[in-house]
Amino acid sequence: MEEVFADWRQYYEYIWTVRQSIFDEILAAESSLARTLAKFTTLEEKYSIGLSDINDATSIVYSKHENADDDAISKLERRVIGAARSALFEFSPYHTFNEGALLNDFADGVDCVIEIGSGYGKKLFQMWLNGGSEDITYIAAEPIKAGREITRKLAALEPGMRIEVVDFDFDKPDLGILKKFNKVLLFTSWSLMYAKTLNADFFDNIVSIPGEVKCVFIEPISFQITRDTQLSVIQHQNAVRHQHNLVH
Ligand SMILES: C[S@@+](CC[C@H](N)C(=O)[O-])C[C@H]1O[C@@H](n2cnc3c(N)ncnc32)[C@H](O)[C@@H]1O
């Protein structure tokens, strides 16, 4: 998180407001969810995207990354540092980890999937586009309004996807919406890391859901378990620098 932002909330209000304008531009000429997400990913890969005037969501500025104009061969030769099984590796920029497929496996047999801190719904849409079941209700729970609005616009491209978009904050956990389901997959992805401390209510709320709940947390917090790997040291440094959750 850049130091100019007071906290995660201000940061994500900015981030999702900017992204909302970008999605609006893409959606003006696109009606496929898969292609909209792919175009957005390409833009994010090539440019650092911000606003010239923080109060004007349409004043988008695209600053090209150094290697944005690389041809395919140059890009193939490039390496990005990434993590797998607690170790750091050099990956091709073409390599992606399929979280949608992973989450679909966890969602086997559930009637509801809820993502807390869902941003614009990327992970839920990845599930869907990887063959996620049409019998599941997908719930995107996100505290920032612009994130929820993007999710709704993207969801409109997939009428077969049963999706609900709700306001949710770890600090004021209310999971009443889950009462009507028998078996729930509750997951977070790079969002719980922002909660400096987690209110015990959060877990009480999960336990009090009448149906069965499976929890999956995809978070860069390995340092909370051990700090004897290069990856956990880097994750700890990032958490300290950005004042994220440091509990261990
Ligand atoms: C890095 S984004 C990840 C978005 C999404 N989970 C994904 O993987 O694409 C972090 C998200 O966490 C959300 N978040 C941060 N603090 C939160 C809190 N206290 N309660 C709920 N969500 C929170 C932010 O609003 C933001 O949308």
The ligand as a Tripos MOL2 file, in Angstrom:
@<TRIPOS>MOLECULE
LIG
   27    29     1     0     0
SMALL
NO_CHARGES

@<TRIPOS>ATOM
      1 C1         -5.9390   -7.4910   -2.8570 C.3       1 LIG1
      2 S1         -7.6890   -7.2380   -2.8860 S.3       1 LIG1
      3 C2         -8.1820   -8.9120   -3.2040 C.3       1 LIG1
      4 C3         -9.5030   -8.9890   -3.8840 C.3       1 LIG1
      5 C4         -9.9800  -10.4240   -4.1380 C.3       1 LIG1
      6 N1        -10.0800  -11.1710   -2.9100 N.3       1 LIG1
      7 C5         -9.0780  -11.1510   -5.1130 C.2       1 LIG1
      8 O1         -8.3540  -12.0560   -4.6940 O.co2     1 LIG1
      9 O2         -9.1220  -10.8220   -6.3060 O.co2     1 LIG1
     10 C6         -8.0730   -7.0300   -1.1580 C.3       1 LIG1
     11 C7         -9.5450   -6.8420   -0.8620 C.3       1 LIG1
     12 O3         -9.7430   -7.0040    0.5610 O.3       1 LIG1
     13 C8        -10.7270   -6.1010    0.9710 C.3       1 LIG1
     14 N2        -10.6160   -5.8680    2.4210 N.ar      1 LIG1
     15 C9         -9.6330   -5.2360    3.0840 C.ar      1 LIG1
     16 N3         -9.9540   -5.1270    4.4000 N.ar      1 LIG1
     17 C10       -11.1690   -5.7140    4.5670 C.ar      1 LIG1
     18 C11       -12.0490   -5.8960    5.6790 C.ar      1 LIG1
     19 N4        -11.7610   -5.4080    6.8830 N.pl3     1 LIG1
     20 N5        -13.1960   -6.5560    5.4830 N.ar      1 LIG1
     21 C12       -13.5070   -7.0420    4.2600 C.ar      1 LIG1
     22 N6        -12.7180   -6.8840    3.1580 N.ar      1 LIG1
     23 C13       -11.5730   -6.2150    3.3090 C.ar      1 LIG1
     24 C14       -10.4250   -4.8550    0.1400 C.3       1 LIG1
     25 O4        -11.5310   -3.9540    0.1020 O.3       1 LIG1
     26 C15       -10.0750   -5.4640   -1.2040 C.3       1 LIG1
     27 O5        -11.2030   -5.5700   -2.0350 O.3       1 LIG1
@<TRIPOS>BOND
     1     1     2 1
     2     2     3 1
     3     2    10 1
     4     3     4 1
     5     4     5 1
     6     5     6 1
     7     5     7 1
     8     7     8 2
     9     7     9 1
    10    10    11 1
    11    11    12 1
    12    11    26 1
    13    12    13 1
    14    13    14 1
    15    13    24 1
    16    14    15 ar
    17    14    23 ar
    18    15    16 ar
    19    16    17 ar
    20    17    18 ar
    21    17    23 ar
    22    18    19 1
    23    18    20 ar
    24    20    21 ar
    25    21    22 ar
    26    22    23 ar
    27    24    25 1
    28    24    26 1
    29    26    27 1
@<TRIPOS>SUBSTRUCTURE
     1 LIG1         1 GROUP 0 **** ****
